[in-house]
Every structure is written in structure tokens, then in C-alpha cells.
Amino acid sequence: MNWYLKVLKENYANFNGRARRKEYWMFFLFNLIFAAAAMIIDNVTGLAMEKVGYGPFYGIYALATLIPGLALAVRRLHDVGKSGWFLLIALIPIIGGIWLFVLVVTDSQPGSNEYGPNPKEEPVLAAY
């Protein structure tokens, strides 16, 4: 849950830097849970549209998490050394989604890259 809140509070629209796999997938997991809960609320309250299965609660939630989700995906791509524009690869039918999935499950580039230091590596404090 802390990873989810970190994305929403600290990095809401931060497209710079890098994001670990753990941050990405924990946000993905909680986002999926909360989106499903919003859909259930829409259906239980009778606000869901018949043909699509969701309504205003889900719509508001989806709009509220759109920017942080995109920012996190861009930072995740930065972590593997790719530009955020690689998100557009998902527009290629079938192969694009598979390629993007492979990129987000790939381990971080060791050390620093052009997008910043590796978030996995703890900063070493000098002993005095």
C-alpha cells in the first residue's frame, strides 16, 4: 500500500527519474483492486451502464489515476534504459503489448543511466 500512496502523493505527475519493478507492480496490483471495487460500487448502487458494466465511480477513479499511472510507466521504462515514448509501442497490435510487458518485467539497469541513479541501490553514507 505504501508503494501505491508513494506514486499518488510524491510522484503524481513526475515523469523524470526511475521506478523499480516493485513500485510498478505494487501500484498495478492496488490500482486493479481499487478499480474493481469502484466497479462493484457502481453495480451495487445501480449507477453502472448496462453495456459497459461500470459507471461514475469507476470513471472518476480512472481519471484520477491516469496521470500517475502514465508517469510511473515512463519512470519504469527509464529504469530499463528506454525513453518514455516506448509506451506508444503498445499501439502495435499484439506484439506491442507483449514487448511492453517484457520491458516492464526486465530488471533495472545497474548503476546510473541517463535518467538518474538506480533506485535499488541504497545511497552509501560516509562514516565520520
Secondary structure, DSSP 8 states (H G I E B T S, - for coil): -HHHHHHHHTSTT--SS---HHHHHHHHHHHHHHHHHHHHHHHHTT-S-TTTS--HHHHHHHHHHHHHHHHHHHHHHHHTT--GGGGGGGGSTTHHHHHHHHHHHS---SS-BTTBS-TTS-------
